[in-house]
Amino acid sequence: MKKILVTFLVGIISFTGIAQNVGIGTTTPNASAQLDVSSTNSGFLPPRMTYAQRNAIVSPAAGLIVYCTDCSAGAGEMNYFNGNTWMNMTISTASNVVANLPSVTICNQIWTNKNLDVSTYRNGDPIPKISDSASWVTLTTGAYCYYNNDSATYAAVYGKLYNWYAVKDPRGLAPQGWHIPSDGEWNKLAKCIDPAADTTLINTQSTTAGGAMKEIGLSHWISPNGGATNSTGFTGLPGGLRNYFGQFDYVGYFAYWWSNTEGSATQSWSRILNSSYGNILKVNSYRPSGYYVRCIKD
């Protein structure tokens, strides 16, 4: 088939053959490129949009590229869709560009119904993975680990354990559009589930709210998994903890989650569920401890 060459007065754009190679700034677009942009004094500008506008794109194609103006803390970034989720083009993980985390609505709060499992902060900086107990206990900066340092056994079910310094790192532990719940937001959750809950209390705030937040059955919880109904869909799992001595314990027996709220000079508020009863506990925990994290929608 004969080549057809069309030259536009505004910019130089050429179409050649059936392949329709397009050249901007050149009359000889490279044969391997559908679009060949040539310039020495200007660049390619992709569509610019907010995080919300990007997520509103219907059925994005794998490989779609946009510039997200507010996806990174205080700045924009290039994103591409990999066929499953939006990715930050500057890092190899989608951890803090994920738009649709698994979630459940409880009253008017939207919570993730799986523990957080990211290895970078929102801006793409890596969170150190610390396995050694002696190193873990001396930290005053963010870190994560897997229960018993065994990702093959525990990662897929329970996610990562984080110290509280990772929770409060200004680079942001939660993905864009989410945040780590405050002590007040945990209180609101308990009160929503159980209107009789006394959220001013330390320790047991409700004898029933915890059961409504626990996965039912004994697939993960040790018997008797008291009071478990999972009526909220929160699906709390007993992932245990890494204590402030760097030791792992209580998998199957307890679920531990951080809040983002300080309780004292060395401790911060957390929530605990247990296998024996359907209660929810509010505890002031030492910050080097490794607990799990749930996120709540902004």
SESEPA-341418 format. One line per field, with one value per residue: residue number from 1; z negated, x, y of N, C-alpha, C in turn. Coordinates in Angstrom, 3 decimals. Layout:
// SESEPA-341418
i [NUM  ...];
n.c3 [Z  ...];
n.c1 [X  ...];
n.c2 [Y  ...];
ca.c3 [Z  ...];
ca.c1 [X  ...];
ca.c2 [Y  ...];
c.c3 [Z  ...];
c.c1 [X  ...];
c.c2 [Y  ...];
END
This chain:
// SESEPA-341418
i [1  2  3  4  5  6  7  8  9  10  11  12  13  14  15  16  17  18  19  20  21  22  23  24  25  26  27  28  29  30  31  32  33  34  35  36  37  38  39  40  41  42  43  44  45  46  47  48  49  50  51  52  53  54  55  56  57  58  59  60  61  62  63  64  65  66  67  68  69  70  71  72  73  74  75  76  77  78  79  80  81  82  83  84  85  86  87  88  89  90  91  92  93  94  95  96  97  98  99  100  101  102  103  104  105  106  107  108  109  110  111  112  113  114  115  116  117  118  119  120  121  122  123  124  125  126  127  128  129  130  131  132  133  134  135  136  137  138  139  140  141  142  143  144  145  146  147  148  149  150  151  152  153  154  155  156  157  158  159  160  161  162  163  164  165  166  167  168  169  170  171  172  173  174  175  176  177  178  179  180  181  182  183  184  185  186  187  188  189  190  191  192  193  194  195  196  197  198  199  200  201  202  203  204  205  206  207  208  209  210  211  212  213  214  215  216  217  218  219  220  221  222  223  224  225  226  227  228  229  230  231  232  233  234  235  236  237  238  239  240  241  242  243  244  245  246  247  248  249  250  251  252  253  254  255  256  257  258  259  260  261  262  263  264  265  266  267  268  269  270  271  272  273  274  275  276  277  278  279  280  281  282  283  284  285  286  287  288  289  290  291  292  293  294  295  296  297  298];
n.c3 [0.000  0.780  -0.742  -2.740  -3.221  -5.394  -6.132  -8.730  -9.357  -11.917  -13.945  -13.067  -11.830  -10.922  -9.126  -8.363  -6.126  -6.843  -9.511  -10.666  -11.918  -14.017  -13.889  -15.783  -15.475  -13.773  -10.492  -9.972  -11.630  -13.978  -13.010  -14.871  -16.642  -17.535  -18.195  -17.836  -19.362  -18.851  -20.142  -21.315  -23.168  -24.703  -26.559  -26.968  -28.001  -30.105  -30.801  -33.509  -36.762  -39.767  -42.614  -43.185  -40.738  -39.043  -40.067  -39.272  -36.637  -34.248  -33.899  -33.393  -31.025  -30.925  -31.343  -31.053  -31.501  -33.767  -35.265  -38.588  -40.655  -43.427  -44.680  -46.060  -49.181  -49.599  -46.984  -43.382  -41.199  -38.725  -37.527  -36.611  -35.241  -36.020  -35.099  -37.190  -39.449  -40.379  -39.946  -41.332  -39.364  -40.101  -41.973  -42.858  -43.935  -44.618  -46.987  -48.316  -46.536  -46.124  -45.427  -45.996  -48.661  -50.443  -52.158  -54.707  -55.639  -58.635  -60.517  -59.892  -59.227  -57.233  -57.159  -56.633  -55.994  -56.230  -57.536  -57.320  -54.794  -53.737  -52.443  -52.036  -52.725  -52.138  -50.343  -48.920  -50.088  -51.527  -54.205  -56.871  -57.218  -60.017  -61.521  -63.592  -67.086  -69.080  -67.708  -67.045  -69.505  -70.228  -68.520  -67.457  -65.315  -62.372  -61.568  -60.257  -60.511  -60.029  -61.679  -63.831  -62.114  -59.737  -56.782  -54.841  -56.136  -57.585  -56.351  -54.250  -55.543  -57.874  -57.391  -57.979  -60.937  -62.657  -64.269  -66.514  -65.671  -62.936  -62.386  -63.042  -61.406  -59.486  -56.726  -56.051  -56.638  -55.901  -52.852  -50.174  -50.685  -52.905  -56.495  -59.623  -62.291  -64.886  -68.518  -69.292  -67.052  -67.146  -69.550  -68.704  -66.920  -68.664  -70.211  -68.321  -67.575  -70.019  -71.831  -74.569  -75.313  -77.274  -76.540  -77.895  -79.472  -80.388  -79.382  -79.384  -77.250  -76.092  -76.333  -74.250  -71.720  -70.664  -69.872  -67.721  -65.904  -65.324  -63.289  -62.614  -63.876  -64.031  -62.402  -62.518  -65.051  -68.394  -70.242  -72.734  -70.916  -71.878  -71.773  -69.107  -66.185  -63.933  -62.892  -61.966  -59.808  -60.072  -60.544  -62.327  -63.058  -64.823  -65.044  -66.833  -68.344  -68.339  -71.065  -73.235  -73.914  -71.725  -71.192  -69.824  -70.161  -71.109  -68.766  -67.339  -69.709  -70.414  -68.996  -67.898  -67.464  -66.407  -67.401  -66.258  -68.312  -70.983  -74.295  -76.500  -77.464  -76.502  -75.506  -73.504  -72.412  -71.924  -70.514  -71.512  -70.842  -72.024  -72.293  -74.135  -74.983  -74.057  -74.196  -73.813  -74.210  -75.481  -75.483  -76.763  -75.081  -74.767  -72.570  -70.963  -70.480  -68.229  -66.397  -64.553  -61.841  -61.038  -58.609  -58.149  -56.215  -54.789];
n.c1 [0.849  0.466  2.382  1.080  1.378  0.767  0.883  0.600  -0.150  0.141  2.527  4.470  3.217  3.203  1.756  2.269  1.706  -0.283  0.209  0.234  2.198  3.029  4.481  5.711  7.163  8.942  9.494  10.028  9.086  10.156  10.234  9.568  7.930  4.697  4.078  6.231  7.957  9.767  12.074  14.107  13.784  11.499  9.121  7.355  4.032  1.966  -1.512  -2.757  -3.924  -5.952  -5.662  -8.247  -9.525  -7.984  -8.628  -11.220  -11.243  -12.655  -12.369  -9.402  -6.766  -4.180  -0.979  -1.650  -0.862  -0.540  -0.154  -0.230  -1.382  -1.500  -0.743  1.560  3.106  2.774  3.532  3.482  3.318  4.403  2.219  1.318  -0.941  -1.037  -2.628  -3.885  -3.621  -2.872  0.385  3.329  5.648  8.262  9.086  9.196  6.959  3.475  2.587  1.889  0.238  -2.039  -5.433  -7.848  -8.146  -8.949  -11.972  -14.405  -17.530  -18.440  -20.908  -20.526  -17.905  -15.127  -13.226  -10.160  -10.291  -8.251  -4.958  -2.393  0.146  2.588  5.774  7.020  7.066  4.589  5.739  7.443  9.865  11.845  10.797  12.658  13.372  13.594  15.054  16.639  16.561  17.919  18.597  16.058  14.854  16.172  15.438  14.362  13.152  11.126  10.156  9.655  8.534  8.027  5.858  7.642  9.735  9.101  8.061  6.977  5.153  3.465  2.949  0.990  -1.438  -1.482  -0.116  2.174  4.129  4.510  6.572  5.715  6.900  7.030  4.339  3.910  5.605  6.412  6.379  4.329  2.586  0.227  -1.575  -2.290  -5.192  -6.027  -5.658  -3.898  -5.840  -6.958  -6.909  -9.392  -10.944  -10.877  -12.298  -14.779  -15.508  -15.838  -17.968  -19.923  -20.428  -21.165  -23.313  -23.324  -20.714  -17.985  -16.034  -14.234  -12.719  -9.699  -8.322  -10.804  -13.250  -15.583  -17.617  -18.592  -18.080  -15.621  -16.019  -17.717  -15.923  -14.170  -12.859  -14.851  -14.910  -12.278  -10.083  -7.934  -7.996  -7.360  -9.184  -11.544  -12.403  -14.073  -17.258  -17.154  -18.475  -18.128  -19.811  -19.520  -17.836  -15.203  -13.208  -11.079  -7.905  -5.790  -2.854  -0.759  2.197  5.195  7.089  8.355  10.832  11.708  10.786  8.695  5.237  2.081  0.565  -2.465  -3.790  -4.090  -4.965  -3.408  -3.424  -2.192  -2.950  -2.788  -2.177  -0.551  0.071  1.609  4.892  6.464  4.783  1.972  -1.468  -3.314  -5.240  -6.722  -7.748  -8.927  -8.675  -10.279  -12.512  -15.193  -14.424  -13.102  -10.032  -8.415  -5.204  -2.178  0.704  4.178  6.343  8.387  7.254  6.008  3.218  0.156  -1.460  -4.385  -6.187  -8.066  -10.502  -9.884];
n.c2 [-1.196  2.213  4.776  7.339  10.704  13.260  16.602  18.836  22.269  23.318  22.378  19.499  16.724  13.426  10.717  7.395  4.848  1.860  1.339  3.818  5.520  8.217  11.369  14.045  17.064  15.925  14.625  12.071  9.695  7.225  3.840  1.919  3.110  4.153  6.732  9.392  11.792  14.638  16.903  19.606  21.513  21.349  19.297  16.115  16.165  14.572  13.684  15.581  15.161  14.897  12.649  11.630  12.075  10.465  7.934  7.803  7.142  5.103  1.663  1.526  1.087  -1.366  -0.106  2.533  5.967  8.643  11.914  12.299  14.738  14.983  12.628  11.947  12.775  16.084  16.605  15.935  12.986  10.613  8.143  4.788  2.366  -0.984  -2.978  -4.065  -2.427  1.009  2.275  3.757  5.354  5.739  3.930  0.420  -0.692  -0.925  -0.057  2.362  3.630  2.455  2.390  1.082  -0.377  -3.387  -3.133  -2.181  -0.838  0.552  1.744  5.091  5.014  4.031  1.251  -0.552  -4.044  -5.781  -6.280  -3.783  -3.907  -2.781  -1.751  0.611  4.136  6.706  8.464  6.902  6.222  3.625  1.459  0.333  -3.132  -5.026  -7.671  -8.657  -9.008  -7.518  -5.200  -4.275  -3.459  -1.158  0.824  4.056  4.947  4.328  0.947  -2.405  -5.843  -9.381  -11.705  -13.758  -13.516  -14.777  -14.725  -16.396  -18.050  -16.301  -13.798  -13.491  -13.864  -12.225  -9.824  -7.101  -6.427  -3.399  -0.958  1.773  4.067  3.989  4.290  6.962  8.347  11.203  10.947  9.326  6.430  5.154  4.429  6.806  8.724  7.409  6.924  6.292  5.159  7.348  7.411  8.345  7.664  4.879  4.626  5.586  3.580  1.364  2.316  2.602  -0.054  -1.149  0.495  0.749  0.784  1.913  4.331  5.849  4.330  2.633  -0.416  -2.911  -1.815  -2.554  -5.428  -6.836  -5.719  -6.477  -9.152  -8.805  -7.907  -9.905  -12.552  -15.384  -18.789  -21.349  -21.313  -19.588  -18.399  -19.480  -21.921  -20.801  -18.860  -16.767  -15.227  -14.457  -13.084  -11.597  -9.658  -7.117  -7.271  -6.618  -8.494  -9.367  -10.757  -13.101  -12.186  -12.001  -10.483  -8.439  -7.968  -5.289  -6.195  -7.384  -9.906  -12.510  -13.358  -14.916  -15.453  -16.532  -16.179  -13.436  -10.241  -7.323  -3.819  -0.649  2.762  6.192  7.841  9.418  8.189  8.601  9.766  7.724  5.804  4.638  4.629  1.629  -1.138  -4.229  -7.532  -10.720  -14.361  -15.626  -14.136  -11.823  -9.190  -5.797  -4.263  -1.363  -0.224  1.148  1.160  0.264  1.977  0.714  -1.742  -4.257  -4.027  -4.657  -2.857  -1.176  0.719  3.757  5.401  8.631];
ca.c3 [0.000  0.873  -1.943  -2.679  -4.075  -5.624  -6.964  -9.304  -9.513  -13.332  -14.285  -11.938  -12.204  -9.725  -9.228  -7.284  -5.918  -7.653  -10.922  -11.103  -12.811  -14.144  -14.303  -16.179  -15.434  -12.832  -9.340  -9.829  -12.908  -14.066  -12.588  -16.015  -17.522  -17.040  -18.362  -18.000  -19.645  -18.766  -20.572  -22.137  -24.091  -25.440  -26.907  -26.834  -29.158  -30.163  -31.492  -34.920  -37.483  -41.188  -43.022  -43.019  -39.307  -38.507  -40.468  -38.612  -35.259  -34.108  -33.235  -32.809  -30.301  -31.411  -30.706  -31.037  -32.253  -34.133  -36.313  -39.727  -41.257  -44.882  -45.158  -46.973  -50.234  -49.268  -45.603  -42.421  -40.746  -37.571  -37.840  -35.497  -35.650  -35.612  -34.795  -38.439  -40.370  -39.991  -40.465  -41.280  -38.379  -40.640  -42.877  -42.314  -44.699  -44.574  -48.371  -48.739  -45.452  -46.005  -45.622  -46.473  -49.690  -50.932  -53.218  -55.184  -56.253  -59.941  -60.712  -58.807  -59.067  -56.292  -57.673  -55.909  -56.699  -56.291  -58.111  -56.362  -54.354  -52.850  -52.793  -51.799  -53.131  -51.047  -49.342  -48.244  -50.876  -52.115  -55.653  -57.164  -57.752  -61.075  -62.037  -64.810  -68.277  -69.759  -66.923  -67.107  -70.774  -70.384  -67.475  -67.690  -63.968  -61.860  -61.090  -60.213  -60.452  -59.989  -62.887  -63.908  -60.946  -58.812  -55.841  -54.095  -56.933  -58.212  -55.643  -53.469  -56.441  -58.904  -57.013  -58.655  -62.258  -62.621  -65.526  -66.474  -64.984  -61.540  -62.359  -63.160  -60.508  -58.698  -55.312  -55.880  -56.515  -55.207  -51.448  -49.866  -50.889  -54.152  -57.592  -60.776  -63.166  -66.177  -69.664  -69.234  -66.006  -67.719  -70.504  -67.934  -66.402  -69.765  -70.616  -67.234  -67.655  -71.320  -72.399  -76.005  -75.551  -78.018  -75.850  -78.779  -80.252  -79.936  -79.413  -78.698  -76.924  -75.744  -76.433  -73.054  -70.463  -70.124  -69.184  -66.438  -65.053  -65.148  -62.369  -63.300  -63.676  -64.634  -61.384  -62.983  -66.490  -69.303  -70.932  -72.148  -70.097  -72.568  -71.339  -67.727  -65.196  -62.772  -62.343  -61.344  -58.648  -60.366  -60.328  -63.114  -63.103  -65.965  -64.505  -67.856  -68.415  -68.715  -72.239  -73.260  -74.077  -70.421  -71.135  -69.208  -71.030  -71.142  -67.538  -67.634  -70.963  -70.525  -67.870  -68.384  -66.469  -66.870  -67.019  -65.998  -69.424  -72.117  -75.605  -77.486  -76.831  -75.906  -75.129  -72.635  -72.587  -71.010  -70.773  -71.586  -70.920  -72.521  -71.886  -75.180  -75.207  -72.990  -74.597  -73.165  -75.240  -75.169  -76.244  -76.486  -74.728  -74.506  -71.145  -70.181  -70.214  -66.864  -66.297  -63.223  -61.537  -60.160  -58.122  -58.054  -55.064  -55.089];
ca.c1 [0.000  1.248  2.461  0.351  2.036  -0.054  1.598  -0.257  0.504  0.468  3.341  4.724  2.698  3.154  1.189  2.854  1.181  -1.387  0.594  -0.069  3.191  2.804  5.633  5.523  8.483  9.769  8.777  10.433  8.930  10.817  9.332  9.161  7.083  3.433  4.198  7.624  7.984  11.143  12.235  15.285  13.504  10.251  8.946  6.047  3.201  0.829  -2.677  -2.547  -5.186  -5.839  -5.833  -9.655  -9.835  -7.328  -9.388  -12.521  -11.101  -13.386  -11.660  -8.129  -6.017  -2.835  0.001  -2.110  0.036  -1.033  0.590  -1.129  -0.895  -1.482  -0.583  2.698  2.985  3.254  4.020  2.867  4.167  3.949  1.598  0.841  -1.824  -0.380  -3.655  -4.548  -3.633  -2.028  1.743  4.216  6.680  9.609  9.415  8.756  5.832  2.223  2.143  1.260  -0.518  -3.219  -6.657  -8.975  -7.807  -10.124  -12.528  -15.757  -18.139  -19.042  -21.569  -20.090  -16.461  -14.667  -12.007  -9.626  -10.582  -7.011  -3.857  -1.530  1.272  3.408  7.196  7.505  6.200  3.767  6.569  8.283  11.041  11.685  10.736  13.619  12.938  14.533  14.817  17.414  15.861  18.703  18.467  14.655  14.476  16.839  14.982  13.484  12.668  10.200  10.632  8.651  9.003  6.963  5.826  8.676  10.605  8.734  7.084  6.334  4.047  2.566  2.737  -0.247  -2.602  -1.463  0.549  3.422  4.181  5.223  6.675  4.885  7.637  6.585  2.977  3.932  6.578  5.736  6.288  3.035  2.563  -1.006  -1.671  -3.023  -6.631  -6.259  -4.777  -3.912  -6.886  -6.637  -7.563  -10.796  -11.637  -11.091  -13.396  -16.014  -15.828  -16.376  -19.263  -20.855  -20.792  -21.813  -23.639  -23.063  -19.268  -17.461  -14.783  -13.321  -11.976  -8.508  -8.585  -12.030  -14.188  -16.826  -17.507  -19.172  -17.620  -14.513  -16.548  -18.263  -14.794  -13.287  -13.182  -15.466  -14.289  -10.982  -9.037  -6.787  -8.122  -7.343  -10.450  -12.884  -12.759  -15.279  -18.078  -16.872  -19.566  -17.690  -21.003  -19.110  -16.984  -13.848  -12.399  -9.852  -7.155  -4.872  -1.498  0.276  2.944  6.608  7.090  9.421  12.104  12.030  10.338  7.397  4.375  0.613  -0.181  -3.592  -4.449  -4.381  -4.793  -2.936  -3.355  -1.818  -3.586  -1.736  -2.269  0.350  -0.557  2.560  6.157  7.091  3.762  0.896  -2.677  -3.524  -6.427  -6.410  -8.793  -8.353  -9.365  -11.160  -13.712  -15.599  -14.201  -12.062  -9.210  -7.612  -3.964  -1.078  1.761  5.491  6.455  9.170  6.489  5.555  1.789  -0.403  -2.066  -5.551  -6.334  -9.408  -10.603  -9.887];
ca.c2 [0.000  3.439  5.599  8.606  11.691  14.443  17.571  19.865  23.560  23.501  21.224  18.617  15.417  12.593  9.393  6.603  3.513  1.363  1.420  5.177  6.113  9.650  12.136  15.434  17.665  15.183  14.064  10.665  8.998  5.929  2.768  1.095  3.904  4.682  8.179  9.811  13.229  15.113  18.293  19.894  22.628  21.137  17.900  15.476  16.471  13.646  14.241  15.915  15.023  14.581  11.251  11.260  12.032  9.272  6.756  7.827  6.643  3.847  0.555  1.965  0.065  -1.655  0.760  3.923  6.844  9.975  12.596  12.511  15.984  14.962  11.254  11.892  13.768  17.421  16.721  15.032  11.899  9.850  6.860  3.982  1.280  -2.234  -3.963  -4.428  -1.298  2.132  2.165  4.900  5.005  5.937  2.836  -0.856  -1.213  -0.165  -0.046  3.597  4.219  1.616  3.153  0.299  -1.344  -4.122  -2.301  -2.429  0.333  0.309  3.030  5.983  4.893  3.004  0.634  -1.696  -5.292  -6.549  -5.513  -3.106  -4.736  -1.965  -1.708  1.961  5.229  7.230  9.145  5.920  5.849  2.295  1.258  -0.729  -4.418  -5.357  -9.017  -8.878  -8.522  -6.490  -3.974  -3.839  -2.814  0.143  1.742  5.203  5.283  3.340  -0.356  -3.460  -7.217  -10.379  -12.514  -14.789  -13.307  -15.846  -14.164  -17.469  -18.585  -15.337  -12.530  -13.431  -13.833  -11.196  -8.588  -6.747  -5.787  -2.121  -0.222  2.978  5.138  3.934  4.836  8.428  8.966  12.243  10.567  8.681  4.975  4.750  4.854  8.029  8.629  6.682  7.299  5.404  5.702  7.938  6.787  8.745  6.903  3.546  4.765  5.729  2.260  0.548  2.877  2.313  -1.462  -1.367  1.806  0.757  0.804  3.060  4.629  6.581  3.345  1.926  -1.845  -3.320  -0.747  -3.210  -6.880  -7.458  -5.115  -7.261  -10.318  -8.356  -7.544  -11.066  -13.626  -16.512  -20.092  -21.664  -21.429  -18.818  -18.177  -20.628  -22.137  -20.943  -17.695  -16.341  -14.108  -14.038  -13.088  -10.815  -9.008  -5.856  -7.503  -6.139  -9.702  -9.321  -12.013  -13.143  -12.237  -11.880  -9.234  -8.437  -7.101  -4.297  -6.891  -7.952  -11.298  -12.755  -14.164  -14.821  -15.709  -17.403  -15.784  -12.011  -9.318  -6.026  -2.751  0.686  4.024  7.184  8.791  9.227  8.025  9.138  10.128  6.538  4.842  5.105  3.836  0.507  -1.942  -5.649  -8.540  -11.978  -15.572  -16.150  -13.343  -10.919  -7.797  -5.007  -3.624  -0.182  -0.398  2.061  0.215  0.836  2.273  -0.244  -2.958  -4.473  -4.308  -4.535  -1.559  -1.021  2.100  4.291  6.314  10.070];
c.c3 [0.000  -0.458  -1.721  -3.668  -4.169  -6.561  -7.425  -9.489  -10.960  -13.788  -13.061  -12.375  -10.946  -10.040  -8.069  -7.255  -6.831  -9.136  -11.508  -12.170  -12.815  -14.604  -14.655  -16.282  -14.513  -11.691  -9.123  -11.176  -12.872  -13.789  -13.750  -16.939  -16.847  -17.135  -18.653  -18.151  -19.678  -19.157  -21.369  -23.131  -24.811  -25.646  -26.658  -28.115  -29.180  -30.841  -32.982  -35.632  -38.948  -41.412  -42.785  -41.547  -38.650  -38.815  -39.818  -37.150  -35.166  -33.314  -32.600  -32.141  -30.955  -30.634  -30.646  -31.965  -32.528  -35.106  -37.422  -40.547  -42.770  -45.450  -46.139  -47.980  -49.806  -47.839  -44.697  -42.010  -39.517  -38.036  -36.548  -36.053  -35.124  -35.243  -36.007  -39.388  -39.840  -40.691  -40.356  -40.366  -38.908  -41.570  -42.331  -43.055  -44.553  -45.975  -48.774  -47.588  -45.278  -46.332  -46.343  -47.444  -50.099  -52.157  -53.579  -55.826  -57.543  -60.422  -59.587  -58.683  -58.038  -56.768  -56.675  -56.697  -56.569  -56.905  -57.010  -56.044  -53.342  -53.356  -52.463  -52.433  -51.903  -49.957  -48.608  -49.000  -51.523  -53.636  -55.978  -57.720  -58.751  -61.677  -63.394  -66.024  -68.968  -69.026  -67.038  -68.362  -70.949  -69.408  -68.044  -66.355  -63.447  -61.365  -61.011  -60.270  -60.224  -61.286  -62.771  -62.764  -59.859  -57.866  -55.092  -54.821  -57.277  -57.363  -54.971  -54.347  -57.298  -58.480  -57.830  -60.059  -62.134  -64.035  -65.381  -65.758  -63.486  -61.388  -62.301  -62.246  -59.601  -57.205  -55.006  -55.691  -55.720  -53.754  -51.300  -50.015  -52.168  -55.249  -58.704  -61.778  -64.458  -67.288  -69.655  -68.193  -66.420  -68.722  -69.787  -67.365  -67.485  -70.163  -69.559  -67.318  -68.915  -71.965  -73.898  -76.330  -76.292  -77.455  -76.675  -79.528  -79.574  -80.242  -78.781  -78.503  -76.577  -75.829  -75.193  -71.740  -69.833  -69.363  -67.821  -65.442  -64.724  -64.066  -63.148  -63.031  -64.286  -63.593  -61.810  -64.495  -67.242  -70.005  -72.312  -71.179  -70.594  -71.957  -69.885  -66.832  -63.885  -62.105  -61.664  -60.026  -58.851  -60.213  -61.017  -63.252  -64.198  -65.546  -65.525  -67.786  -68.462  -69.886  -72.256  -73.687  -72.767  -70.235  -70.521  -70.109  -70.646  -69.797  -67.841  -68.834  -71.013  -69.178  -68.441  -67.228  -67.121  -66.583  -66.724  -67.148  -70.554  -73.415  -76.720  -76.730  -76.083  -75.357  -74.234  -72.738  -71.504  -71.370  -70.650  -71.614  -71.373  -72.194  -72.899  -75.251  -74.000  -73.305  -73.709  -74.251  -74.670  -76.081  -75.809  -76.285  -74.434  -73.010  -70.354  -69.864  -68.741  -66.857  -64.837  -63.072  -60.657  -59.772  -58.079  -56.959  -55.516  -54.967];
c.c1 [0.882  1.245  1.736  0.996  1.160  0.703  0.634  0.539  0.918  1.208  3.499  4.317  2.592  2.574  1.755  2.222  0.026  -1.071  0.329  0.899  2.999  4.089  5.237  6.913  9.427  8.904  9.116  10.313  9.564  9.819  8.829  8.193  5.788  3.417  5.644  7.626  9.431  11.204  13.522  15.018  12.160  10.049  7.548  5.265  1.993  -0.369  -2.385  -3.889  -4.931  -5.982  -7.267  -10.032  -9.203  -8.146  -10.764  -12.448  -11.747  -12.561  -10.350  -7.388  -4.668  -1.832  -0.417  -1.257  -0.647  -0.038  -0.401  -0.602  -0.805  -1.321  0.572  2.570  3.614  3.709  3.255  3.835  3.548  3.391  1.295  -0.020  -1.251  -1.364  -4.433  -4.672  -2.732  -0.683  2.457  5.384  8.098  10.024  8.789  7.576  4.632  1.749  1.432  0.608  -1.829  -4.467  -7.723  -8.525  -9.068  -10.690  -13.941  -16.263  -18.828  -19.584  -21.106  -18.577  -16.151  -13.294  -11.482  -9.974  -9.443  -5.946  -2.980  -0.304  2.107  4.848  7.822  6.539  5.498  4.598  7.513  9.525  10.831  11.603  11.705  12.941  13.991  14.173  15.467  16.740  16.603  18.620  17.054  14.382  15.114  16.341  14.164  13.000  11.855  10.856  9.453  9.332  7.787  7.006  6.846  9.680  10.352  7.641  6.333  5.101  3.013  2.184  1.369  -1.479  -2.622  -0.843  1.805  3.168  5.019  5.428  5.916  5.584  7.310  5.193  2.996  4.935  5.874  5.636  5.015  3.121  1.349  -0.975  -2.477  -4.522  -7.021  -5.364  -4.863  -4.922  -6.333  -7.293  -9.054  -11.580  -11.840  -12.240  -14.742  -16.459  -16.461  -17.775  -20.332  -21.347  -21.606  -22.103  -23.388  -21.568  -18.860  -16.081  -13.839  -12.404  -10.682  -8.746  -9.936  -12.976  -15.563  -16.618  -18.024  -18.596  -16.489  -14.977  -17.106  -17.171  -13.903  -13.795  -13.790  -14.677  -12.904  -9.886  -7.769  -6.810  -8.041  -8.697  -10.433  -13.272  -14.076  -15.961  -17.941  -18.108  -19.143  -18.860  -20.675  -18.382  -15.556  -12.821  -11.036  -9.217  -6.092  -3.414  -0.386  0.987  4.442  6.709  8.308  10.768  12.540  11.567  8.946  6.556  2.908  -0.092  -1.256  -4.400  -4.882  -4.188  -4.441  -2.890  -2.987  -2.925  -2.452  -1.582  -1.320  -0.433  0.297  3.837  6.784  6.091  2.703  -0.274  -2.806  -4.834  -6.080  -7.702  -8.146  -9.240  -10.395  -12.499  -14.018  -15.367  -13.167  -11.353  -8.501  -6.393  -2.947  0.179  3.078  5.765  7.372  8.416  6.102  4.106  1.367  -1.097  -3.276  -5.638  -7.808  -9.418  -10.629  -11.299];
c.c2 [1.241  4.177  6.907  9.560  12.924  15.361  18.648  21.150  23.804  22.260  20.351  17.224  14.591  11.232  8.574  5.233  3.162  1.494  2.781  5.676  7.623  10.320  13.554  16.053  16.930  14.665  12.598  9.949  7.617  4.814  1.919  1.814  4.313  6.205  8.522  11.326  13.679  16.586  18.426  21.004  22.501  19.649  17.388  15.715  15.547  14.310  14.434  15.871  14.700  13.079  10.785  11.157  10.811  8.027  6.678  7.376  5.265  2.830  1.004  0.797  -0.158  -0.816  2.222  4.770  8.176  10.598  12.939  13.686  15.936  13.549  11.091  13.017  15.088  17.606  15.773  13.944  11.240  8.512  6.109  2.851  -0.027  -3.344  -4.393  -3.254  -0.195  2.023  3.496  4.548  5.145  4.822  1.561  -1.446  -0.320  0.156  1.228  4.344  3.452  2.416  2.350  -0.783  -2.098  -3.412  -2.711  -1.137  -0.075  1.638  3.952  6.025  3.806  2.527  -0.393  -2.958  -6.300  -5.658  -4.919  -3.966  -3.960  -1.943  -0.360  2.953  5.793  7.891  8.194  5.525  4.485  2.339  0.129  -1.985  -4.876  -6.709  -9.234  -8.236  -7.385  -5.161  -3.401  -3.009  -1.437  1.196  2.897  5.754  4.109  2.066  -1.315  -4.812  -8.109  -11.177  -13.645  -14.697  -14.347  -15.345  -15.257  -18.000  -17.532  -14.124  -12.449  -13.287  -12.579  -9.864  -8.363  -6.194  -4.524  -1.600  1.100  4.131  5.144  4.532  6.358  9.106  9.981  11.929  9.785  7.182  4.499  5.203  6.132  7.799  7.922  7.256  6.252  5.963  6.282  7.135  7.114  7.978  5.450  3.580  4.832  4.394  1.390  1.009  2.599  0.879  -1.736  -0.019  1.898  0.818  2.074  3.388  5.497  5.627  2.938  0.452  -2.123  -2.144  -1.313  -4.709  -7.590  -6.942  -5.912  -8.482  -9.985  -8.016  -8.743  -12.010  -14.791  -17.792  -20.198  -21.871  -20.707  -18.596  -19.503  -20.716  -21.448  -19.828  -17.102  -15.132  -13.721  -14.171  -12.450  -10.099  -7.685  -6.061  -7.035  -7.261  -9.615  -10.690  -11.954  -13.264  -12.136  -10.546  -9.500  -7.474  -6.186  -4.875  -7.546  -9.381  -11.402  -13.652  -13.975  -14.964  -16.759  -16.970  -14.323  -11.297  -7.953  -5.025  -1.429  1.703  4.994  8.167  8.437  9.082  8.556  9.467  8.953  5.533  5.487  4.136  2.771  -0.190  -3.418  -6.457  -9.846  -13.166  -16.049  -15.449  -12.448  -9.473  -7.116  -4.224  -2.405  -0.211  0.644  1.215  0.926  0.896  1.348  -1.531  -3.042  -4.902  -4.201  -3.182  -1.770  0.457  2.472  5.358  7.758  10.626];
END
